[in-house]
Amino acid sequence: MTEIKSTHLIHHPYVAPKEFESPQGALYKASTVIFPNVQAMKDRRWQDKSAYTYGLHGTPSTFTLEEKLATLEGGSYCTLVPSGLSAIAHVNLAFLRHGDHVLVPDNAYSPNISMLKHLLSNFGVSFSRYDPMSLADFKAKFNERTRLVWLEAAGSVTMEFPDLVGLCAASREQDAHFKRTPEHRAILALDNTWGAGLAFNAFELGVDLTVHALTKYPSGGGDVLMGSIVSRDEETARALSNAHMFLGTGVGPHDVDAILKGLQSLVLRYEAQDASARFIAAALMQELAIAEVLHPAFAHAKGHAHWKSMCVTAERPEGLAAGIFSVVFDSKYSAQEVASFCDRLKLFKIGYSWGGPMSLVLPYDILSMREHPGEHLVNRQVVRFCIGLEHSQDLLDDLKQSLALL
């Protein structure tokens, strides 16, 4: 080798000592992965995560995060993708073919419904929206072509808590009715972002996989986009892994590092935001301007019994219910008046997402989002609050000052 410095700087012989340990694990960044020889390059397989082949297929950092998330969700396999919506897209693309049919709850995360309506319909995939609170409606809309069933708890914005156990059982009953073999039964996919792997164990209900917007509670900072798909079955995991490879989606190493750090305080933050949300929601029930508070942990809520049966345990008698709730304003208030209420808030900021340190507020036009919104929502304005880590009383005072000006 010559003495020219450019080569020496790239191929410097020094290797730092390996014995190093700190509270935060090492961050690995790579596109190219170096093989010791040609045979090793030929022998390595990325699918079983026993070795490294290319940065897109995993590094020690991503493998570590995947294992932790699989444990969090109660599964065995995990795939990381760039966002929660990307996780939903990967599931749709991994399992759906031309002619297949999808069942999606009417109160699902709306971009999933938009994807089915405007993108997957171009590839010959049809879908039906079912009432998540009606097993009869679910069974009626399940047909011989239903390949994928989406579940969500609690429902997006309106917070209904469905009978997940009953829906899973009904799906299997319909599979048997149509004489499907196990390999051709409908895939049960749960959007578990609200539960965050903490409120209940999704796989004990019978689902095949969960998607999780790590953007929310696992990140905790409101500054990272990432999603995960967790499964227990090896064949299901392989289908997701292949879709991930074909789509070429990767996650940034610094984002992985941020999620790994966020997981360390996940339980504490989730519990704190849950408690704060319940305190504020209970207080808002006394406000004359508020016709209804939508929160699954409250006895009057739609699906409260289902939430209680799944999320309340002997070890945790108060259950867990995230830090999100919505309110329905009295019908006498217009959309503009409710928008002004949101604008006057000082601590609550107007923005999408949740799970971060800052509290957020958004008004929603429910009639434009639902096929069957429910009578309690017709001609009424709905506002969702996502509670952060500010002091609960400060947040409540902020809400009250704006309510007073309605």
C-alpha positions, 0 to 999 in steps of 0.5 A: 500500500502506498503512503497516500493518506486517502487510502490509509484513512479509509482502511486504517488498521485500528479497531477500538476495544470491544469491551464497552458498556453504557446505559444506551446501546451502540448505534449501528449505521450501514447500507453496505455490510462487509463479508469476510469472504465470498462464501460467507456472502453466499451463505448468509440469509437475511430472512432468519435474522441470524446474520447481516447482509445489507443495511436495509435488511437489518443491523444490530440496532434494528434487530434489537428494537424488533425483539423488544417490540415483539416482546412488548406486543406479546408476539414473536416476529417484528418488521420495522417500517417508516410509519404507522400508515406504512405498517398498514400498507405493508399488511394490505400489500402482503396478503391481498390479491386481485379479487380479495375482499377486506373488512374494515371497521367504520371507525378505523384510522381513516387513511387505511380506508382511503388506501382501500378506496383509492389505491387497492381498488385499482388492483381489484381489491374490494372492501366493506365497512362494518359496524364495529359494535355489531357482530351481526353486521360483521358476519353479514358483510363477511363473504367467501372472498374476505381475506383480511379483517381489520380491527381497531380498539378504541375506534379512531376519534369516537373511541368506541371499544369493540368486542375484539374477542367476539369479532375474532371468534366470528371471523373464524366461524365465517371461515368455517362456514365457507369451508376454508382451510387454515391456510386460506382463512382470513387474516386478522390484523389489529391496529394496536397503536392505542393500546401500545402493547400495554392496555391488553395482550392482543394475541390472546384474543386470536389476532394474527398480527398487530400494527403499531404506529411507533410515532406515538407512545414508543417515540414519546417525543413527537419527532420520529416517524416509524411503524411496526408489524408484529406476528406470532406465526412464522409463515405470516412473518415470512409474508410480511418480510418478503413484502418489506424486501420487495417494497424496499422500505427501511428505517433510519438508524437515528430514528431506531435509536430514538425509539429504543430510548423512548421504550425505556420510559414508555410505561411511565408516560403511558400511565401518566397520560392516561391518568391525566386524560381521565382527570380532565375528561371527568371534569369536562363532563360537568361543563354545560357546553359538552354534551358527551365525553367519549372515553372507553374507561367511563361507564357510559361509553360505547363498548365500556364493558368490552374495555373493562373485560380486556383492560381491567385485571386483578393486578390493575383494577383501574385498567389502562386507557391511553391519554386520548379522548373526545368530546361532543359539543352541544348541538347549539354550537356551530363548527366555527364556534368550536373551531374558535374554541380550539384556536383560543387554547394556549397549552393545547396545540392544533396538530395530528398525532399523539403520545408526545409531551405536548397536548394536542387538539383537533376538531373533526367532521365526523359525518364526512368520516363515517358511513354510520356515525350514530345518532349521538354525533349527528349535527354535533361537533366532535373535538379530540384531545391528546393529553401530553405531559403538562400538569393536569390542572394547567390543561384543565384551566386552559380548557375552561378559559376557552369554554367560558368564551363560547 
